[in-house]
């Protein structure tokens, strides 16, 4: 045994030799081995017991830091266990009476090594872990984020305004030589390789960006939570243990994790804006039909819109400037008024939308408005306006969306019964029962909302929180998730109904749903059709004002690109 107090352990924890002098005390070693057995068995009760209770216990890994016993327990309940492994070595360092550091290496049965660092403390109930960090074995890529990934997968033009940037493309867009998977393994198996690349993808490549990979989507884009019954839930880099937001979950997680600079996504009822809000990103839903949808697998054409996700406003501005310009893009027929005409900093807050926000989010938003009013940013005082009772529009929206989703996917779904996850299957089953008369009545019912919004944004910009609150915990029950979905759609569907551009900017901080920290919530700006570029400029103006305000603590509030390491 070395002076460094190195311990060689046998093939499995429960077969380890008794501790020699200089090794961990017998009681500590027994606790470590019992904990490791619980890890291998995925015994959640035992694992909870081995971590010290309270709000100060910590666990970190490559996905982020969890603080508090409750957060750690929620994480384990969703993890599903770990791959089979054996402990190879343990390093022991006594730090004080009843406090010890254990660093162990593990060898996985399927190959690769990992590292575990644990701070143990002797409590009245025995040795317990008070802090832990896990370094997992290297992965080729995270399959919950990516379907296919390269370095790059496709090289863009050698020169262009987007040179040096990488793109994560939602698995709904055609890419020549690849199949569209739509977040469903059976659909991927039945698909044929595409012969052409979608214009929305091609524009980015022509601008110099390279295609990092094809990123996961919620099944058929028919969800807003960010989970996938087949491939798992992508991580939320901003709030470990929370849902990432969907349906553009893969592109958003890739961008938030720094694995791509741009997420090419779609937004039907919030699928760009909600992941942006949950993960502290910038997200632009473009004007409906401004970026054509050729080569895009549709969900509901009346609302489907192309959009982008970035970590900062400068990058988003560059993407929008390129892709929506006359001379550079073959994907847009008109960018009228977008070059020089700025939008006024005249904001209208729709009271019915704000009412759908949580108490904490509404308070953070009101504080943000106060900062605008005292910071000399506004061209006119903020006004409160009514857009009508939103509950009367949700059901018509659901009917139109469902009718189109069923028409688009009926043949495949009938040929592949049971191929979708339970939540998506339930939505398609409801959509299948919609009649033509119900669909037409629903379209008629949405017309007043569209007209009202178009009237309001003629000379002003709507301003409200993007989402009801912070990203829900991955461990939240189905009832809670459904309630969040309902409140979320109340806030996101108006812009979709009117086909207006909507921008989410990460400007609010609220208590995280998982507890013990703050989490981002976006501020949403909605403007008149065709004003996309000016909308991003206005969003950057607000972000700069928020960043310079004395109370601003949000690193994403700067509208500029972070310095690269």
N, C-alpha and C positions, 0 to 999 in steps of 0.2 A: 504494500500500500504506500503510495507516494506521500511526500510531505504536503502536497497540495490537497490532501484529503480526498483524493479521487476514489470513487467506489465503483468497481465493476459488478454489475448485477446480472443475474442469470437470465434464462430465456423468458421468464415471465415474472411479474412482481411478486406473486405469491410463492415463487420458488427461490427468492433471493436469500443469500446467506445472512446469518445474523451479523449485526454491525460489529466491526472491529474497532479498536481504540482509534479515536480521531475521526470516526465516521459519525453519521447522525445518531443521536440518542435512540435507543430502541423504540421508545414510545413515538417519536417523530417518524422514524422509518416505518413503523407499523401504520401510522396514519397516512403517510404518503402512499404506501402500497394498497391500503384499503380504498383510498381515493382513486388510484389508478384502476383498480378492479371495477369501481363504479363507472369510470369513464368507459371502459371496455364493454360493460354491460348496459350502458346508457341508463343507469338507475337514477332517475331524476331526483327522487327523494334523498338518496344517499349523497348525490352531488350537491344538492342544496344544503345538506347538513354539514358538509366539509368546508363550505365557504362561510366565513364569519358573518353573522347577521349584522344588519345596520346599513346606513346610507353611505358609509365611507369605504366599504369593500370595493375593490376594483378588479376588472379583468380586461385585458387588451389583446388584440391580435391585428392582423393586417387590414381588417375591416374597420377598426376604430376602437375606442375606449368605452367600456361600460362601467358606470359608477353606481354603486348601490346593489344590495343583494337582490332586490326585486328585478332590476334590469337584467342581471346575470341569469336569474332563474327564467325569466321570459325568453331570453336568448336560447337557453338550452332546450326549452320546451319546443322550439321550432327547428333546432339544428338537425335532429334525426340521428345523433350518434356520430362516432368517428371511425375511421378505418382501423382495422386490426393492427396493433403495433406491440412492440416490446420495448421496455426501458433498457437502454444500453449502458449508460453511465449516469451517475449522480455526483454533483459537486455540492459540498456542504460548507456553509460559512456561518458560524454563530455571530450574531450582531450585538446581542445583549442578553441578559437573563430572560429566558422565555421568548426570544425572538431569533429566528434563523432564516437564512436564505438557502433555498435548494434550486439548483440549476441542473436539469436532466436532459439527456438526449434520447430520442426514440427512433427506432427503426421500424418502418412499416412493412407489413407482409407483402404488400403489392409494390414495394420499392420506395426509396427515398427516405430522408431523415427529417426529423423535426426537433424543436428545442422548446422546453418549458422552463420558465423562470417563476418561482413561487416564493412569496414571503409568508412564512408561517409564524403564528403567535400562539403561545400557550395561554388559553383562556380557562375559566373555571370548568367548562365542559370538556376541555382537552385541547390538543393542537388543532388549529383551524387556519385556513388560508385567508389572509387579509388583502393580498394583492397578487395578481398573476399576469404573466404575459406569455402568449403562445406564438412562436414563430413556426408557421406550418411549412410542410415540404413545398418546394416550388411547384407551381402549377403551370402547365403550358398556357392555359387561359381559363378564366372563370366561365363555365358553361351556362351559368344562370344569366350572365350578361351577354355572352357572344354565342352565335351559332357557327360562325366561321371568322377567323381573324388571321391577319398576316402582318408583315413588317416591310412594306404595306401589302395589302391584298391586291390593290391596283395602284399603280403609280399615276399621279395626275400630270398635267402639263408641267414642263420643266420651269416655266416662268409664268407668273401671274400674281395678282393681288392676294391670293390665298395660299401662296407658296409657303411650305413648311408646316401647314396645318393638316391635321388628319380628321377623317370623318367616320363616325359610326352610323351606319344606315339601318333604319328599322326594317325588319324582315317582312316588309310588305311591298318594297320597291323592286322592280326588275333590274337585274344586273346581268349583263350578257355572260352566258356560260354557267350561271348559277340558278338554282331553283328558288322560288318563293316558298317559305315555310309557314308563314302566318301564325307562328307560335304553337303549331300543332304537329307532332311527329307523323301522324297518319297523312295529313295534308302534304307534308314535305315528301313523303314516300310516293305519293300519287302524282306529284308535280313533275313537269318536264323542264329542262333547262331553258332559260330565257335566251332569245336570239338577239334582243336589243336591250340597251340600257335606258332606264327611265330618264326623261329630260331633267328632272330635278336632281338626279345623281350626276348626270353628264355635265350640267352647269358647274357644279362644284369642282369636278375634275378638270374642266377647261380653265377654271380660275387658278389652278395650281395646287389645289388640295389633293391629298392622297387618300384612298379608301383604306381605312384601318381594318374594317370588317363589317360583317352583317350582324346586327344586334337584335336581341330578343324583343318580342312584343307579347303583351297579353293576347290570349287566343283571339284571332280575327279582329283584334283591336276593340273587342266588345267588353271592356272593363276599364275601370279608372283607378284601381287599387295598386296595380303593379305586380300582382302575383301571377303565377302560371302553374297549373296543376301538373304539368308534364316536366318542366325544366327547372322548377324552383323559383324562388323570389330573388331578384337581383338585390345586392346590398344598397343601402342608403348611406353614402359616404358622409353626409352631413349629420345624420342622426343614426348611429349604429343601433340595430335592433328595431328600427322602424321600417314601415313599408316605403318603397321608392316612389310610388305613384305610377299610374299607367294612363293609357296603354303603352306609351312610349318609354317603358321602364328600362329596357336595355340601353338605348342611346343615352338616356339621362344618366344612368349609373356609370356608363363608360366615360362620359364627360366629367361627371362629378369626381370620379376616381382618378382623373388625369390620364386615362387610357386613350382618349380621343379629345380633339379640340372642338369639334362640331358634331352635334347630333342631328341627323336628318330624320324628321319624324312626321307624324300626322296628328291632326287635332280635329276630332269630330264633336266631342262634348267636353273638351278640356284636356286631351291627351298629350298636349305639349305644356300647357300652363300648369297643370297639377304636379307632374314630376318636377317642373322648374321650381314651384313653390316648396315642395317637400324637400328638395335637395339643394336649395340655395343657388339656383341657376337663373340665367336669363333665358326666357322662352318666348318666341314670337309665333303666334298663329297669324298667318298672312290673310289678306282679303280673299274671300272665297272666289275661286277660279282665277286668281291672279297668277298663281303658279299652276299650270295645267297638271292633270292627274294621269296622263298617259303612263302606262307601265306601273300603275299603283293598284294593288288589290283593294277594291272598295269595301267599305262597311256600309255607309249611307251617303250617297253622292250629294244629297241636298245640303249636307253639313261637312263632309270630308274636306280637309284643307291641309296643305303642306306647311310645315313650319320647321324652325331650327332651335336648337338648344346650345348655349355656350356658357362658359364660366364668367364672362365679363361682357360689358356693353361694347367695348371697342371691337372685339371679334365679331359680335353679332352685327354691328354696323357694317363691318367690312363684307360679311357674307351677304347681307341684304343689299348693300350698294352694288355688289357684283351681280347677284342673281336677279335683281329686279331692274337692272339698267337696260336702256334701249339697245346699246351697241354690243353688250357683252353676252346677253342671255338669249338662248333660243327657246326659253321656257315661259316667257311672259309676253303677252300681246300688248300690254299697255302698262306703263309706269307713270301715267299722267300726273303732273304736279308733284312728283316725289323728289325731284332734285333740289329745288331752291326754296320751296314754300314750307316754312316751319309752321307747326301748330301753335296756337296760343296757349299759354299756361293758364287756361280758364277751365276749371274742373267742376264737374257735377257728380255728386255722390248719390247713387240710387239707393234710397232708404230701404227698399225691400231686399236688395242684395246684401246690404250691410247687416240687416237683421238676421241673416242666415249665418253670420260669423259667430264664433264663440265669444264669450265675455272677454277673455284675455286678448283675443285677436282684435276685437272692436276697440278695446282700450289702447292697444298698441297703435292701431290705425288712427285713432283720434289724436294721440300724441304726435304721430307723424304729420297729420294735417296742421296741428298747432305750430310745428316747426316750419312748415311751408309758409304759414300765414305771418310768422314773425321773421322769416328769413329773407324777405324781399324777392321771393321767387315768382310769386303769382302776378298775373296780369289783371286779375279780378278776384274778388272774394269767392271762396268755395261755396257752392250752392247745394242744397239738398233737393232732390227731385224724386218724383214717383214714376216708376215704369209699369205699374200695375201689379196685381197680386200674382206672385210667381207660381203658386200652387196650381193656378188655372192653366199654366203653360207647360208644366212638367209632363202631364199625361199626354197631351197632343205631341210633344216632342218625342216622347218614348214611342208613340204609335208610328209616327213617320219614320223615325230611325229604325224601329223594328221591322216595319213593312219592307223597307229597302234592304235591310240586312238579310232578311229571309229570302227575298228575290235573288239577291246576289249569291247566296250560299246554299239555297235549298237543294239543288241537285246533288251537290257533294255531301251534304249532311244526310240526305236520305239514303245515299249509297254507302255511308259510313256511320251507321247508328252506334251510339255509345262512344264515339271517338273524341268528344270534347269533355272538358272538365265539368263538374257539377254546376257551378255558378253560370258558366257560359251556356251550358245545355239548357238550363232553366230559362235563360233569356231568349234563346232561339225557340224554345217550346212556346213561350208566350207570344213571340213574334209570328209564329206560324198560324196563330188563331186570328190575326188581324184581318178584317175584311176590307174590300175596296172602299166601301162606303165609310167605314171608320177612318181609313187613311185620308180620304178627301175631306171629311169633317175636321180632322186634326189639322190638316194644312190650312183650312179656312180659319181655324181657331188661333193659329200662330200669326196670322197676318197683322193683327193690331199691335202685337209686340214688336214686330219688324218695323212697322211704320213709326211707332213711338221712338224707337232707338235711332232710326235714321234721322228723325226730326231733332233729337237731342244732340247728336254728334255733328250737326251741320256747322256749328260754330264753337264747339266746346269738346272736351274730352271727358268720358266717364272715368271715375277713379274709385276703386274699392279693393278690399283684400281679395287676393286670388282664390284662396281656399278658406274654409271655415276655421281652420286651425293648423297646428303642426301635424306632421305625418303620424298616422296611427301606429301603434305598436304592432309588430308582426304577430304578437301573441293575442291580439284583441279578438274577442269572440265574434261570431258571424252577425249577431244582432247589432253590435256596436259598429262593425264595418258597414253594414247596410244603412244604418242611420247616418254615418258619415258620408256615404255615397249620395244619399238623398239630399243632404244639406249642400254637398259639393255641387251637384248638378243644378241646384237652384241658382248658384253663383256663376256657373260656367256656360249654361245653355243660352242665355240671352244673346251673347255675341255670336254664337253659332247659328241661332235662328236668323239673325240679321245679316250674317255673312260678313261681319266687320272684322278688321284687324284688331288683335288683342295682344298685349305685351305684358308678361309677368317679370317684375324686377324684384330682386331679393332685398327688401328694405325693412322688413319687420322681424323682430325677435320675440318669441313667446315661450312659455314653459313647454318643454317637450312632453309628449304624451307618455313617454317611458319614464319620466321623472328625473330629477337631479341635474338638469341642465337646461339650456335654452336651445330653441330650434328655429329655423327660418320659416317665414311665411312671406309670400310674394305680395306686392302691390300691383294690381292689374290696371292698365290703361287701355281704353277702348276708344277708337277714333273712327272717322268717316272712311268709307271704302276708298282704297287706293292711296291712303296716306301712310303706308307702312314705314317708309324710310323716315319720314318726319316723326312718326310715332317713336321709333327707336332713338332718334335724336332727343326728343322730349324726355324719354325715359332716362337717358344718360344725364340730362340736365338735372332731373330730380335726384338721381343717384349722387351726383357731385355735390348737390346742396345738402343731402343727408349725410354724406361723408364729412363735410366740413362743419356740420352742426356739433356743438359741444357734447351732446348726449349720444352721438353716433358711435356705436361700437361694432357694427357689422362690417367685417372685412370685405364682403361682397358688395358693399354699398358704393364702392368706387366704380365709376363707369369705364375704367381703363384696364387694360390687360396687365396682369401681374408680371413682374420681372421673372424671366425664366432662369432656372438654376443652371 
